[in-house]
Amino acid sequence: MNFAVEAKNLIKNFGELRAVDGISFGIKRGETFAILGENGAGKSTTMRMIACRSPLSAGELSVAGLNVSIEDRKVRSLIGVVPQENNLDPDLNVRENLLVYSRYFRIPKETAQARCAELLDFIRLNEKAEAKVEQLSGGMKRRLMIARALLHRPKILLLDEPTTGLDPNVRQEIWEKLEELRRTENLTIVLSTHYMDEAEKLAQRLLVMAQGKIVVEGVPRKIIENRVKKFALEIREADPIELQNVNGIISQRRGQTHIYFAENLERLAPLMSLYGSRQMILRPANLEDVFLQLSDAGAVESE
Amino acid sequence: MNIALAKIDLTDALAVWRRNLRVYLRLWKTELIAPIIEPIFTFFAFGFGVGALIGSEVENLSYLSFVGAGVLAFTVLMRTVFEMTYGAYFRMVYQSTYDAILATPVNAESLAFGEILWAVTKGAVDCIFILPLVVIFGSATSLFTPLSIVPLIFGCVYLGSLGLAITAHVHEIDYFNIFFALFFSTLFLCGAWFPVGNLPEWLQIVAYLIPTTSVIDLCRACLTGNFAARHVYEMFYLCVISILLLEWALRSIRKRMVV
């Protein structure tokens, strides 16, 4: 009852292809939740079902306590959607993009104008209010997309790959804005991404999808601890040397790179001498390690 | 029975319509030049050029009077068709405007209806600007002339809906070439440039099945004041076809956009 989004045995078929294969999950109110997975894993399809753009093939899905199959209009008035591709209106300027869009939510003109000024402030595009969309940089366009999705003060913000294809500094900027929103607006944020750092940085909880199913689900730090160990030793261009098998250490090969995971740093130290002067990195394990392990081992998902 | 027309929300459709109006008002100068220049040259070509070859009267009208309805309908209908094919395709595929709108409470049916409503509006605005030309060139002789906007609006609804439905089925812009080839070829049968009665009987049947023939015939009746019983049937036929194609367009857009 207290979930912002709740899915039970959600299934989506496209003809013969099953894009989403009976997944169940709950997203709590006010949290930032990430859906991770490679391209084609079923993240975008799941997002589209939450946004009422894709009818369910089977299962149940409720958003803000409403059944998406029945009360789709109501649901769409409670969510803000930022799709993967920017779809700002190139025929209109920045301000008009917001004002014209506000009509689709039936926001009264005065309210819309005030909200528009407020949001232009928030995304720091005040000076560009009269500019054409094509004159904006990639980061500005993305910020405007987020502002547009917030016009009607949604309860839930859906972001499909919010920072794909953006410069590192622009990504930081978008993340900051999202953090700020979560802190100040008590907004539930659902984002899909294939960037591990993004999920790790923003999400309180996440799930990883592969081939339409949920592979793992939970709190990022816990997932890392449970699935791989706390620390990682990465050796680049290690190849002539054999991948070592040591008790209590997980070893993995990624192309030319060897990676060892262990519960504490001391356990990894002996391995370092073995590789001599090769380029090595000793670091905390991250979500990418989990992700690569899970997607490498297609077996996990058939458990 | 699930009727798409019943799912239209007029307020939502109007919001879509107003988006297009906003863009139009920014470009109105360029938007209006074409519908004024085109008919002038069509009048020169058909009225004077072709008309000079035709000594006798056509259906008891001078050729210039006869061809007025054709010029008017041709320009207005063309605008609507272009708006709902290339225009709609651009908004749907290249600009993803439909995607953006469908992320709001506006549903696919209201979106499609708003788009068609807009295309019809554009046709109607053109009609208002072209009608004085028709009068100036001496093609309108009746007091019923302003009424010609009624069959033209029905023509715009039927062709706009047909255009949008086809757009919803098109996955490559080049397919429009086939549609336009058909559209233009059939347009020559529809009594714009010569009376349908001049055609062999079997072709007359084909011509009357194409609703554009009814649009042009009704237009001509309004411009010249020569009404007949068949015009009632034509009006009825246009109504039925318009509603059916509108329903088809709404369903097609939902099928394309909500998957």
Interface residues (C-beta under 8 A of the other chain):
Chain A: F14 A51 R53 S54 P55 D72 R73 K74 R76 S77 V81 P83 E85 N87 L88 D89 P90 D91 L92 E96 V100 Y101 R103 Y104 F105 R106 R148 A149
Chain B: T11 D12 A15 V16 R18 R19 R22 V23 R26 Q95 S96 T97 D99 A100 I101 L102 A103 T104 P105 V106 N107 M257 V258 V259
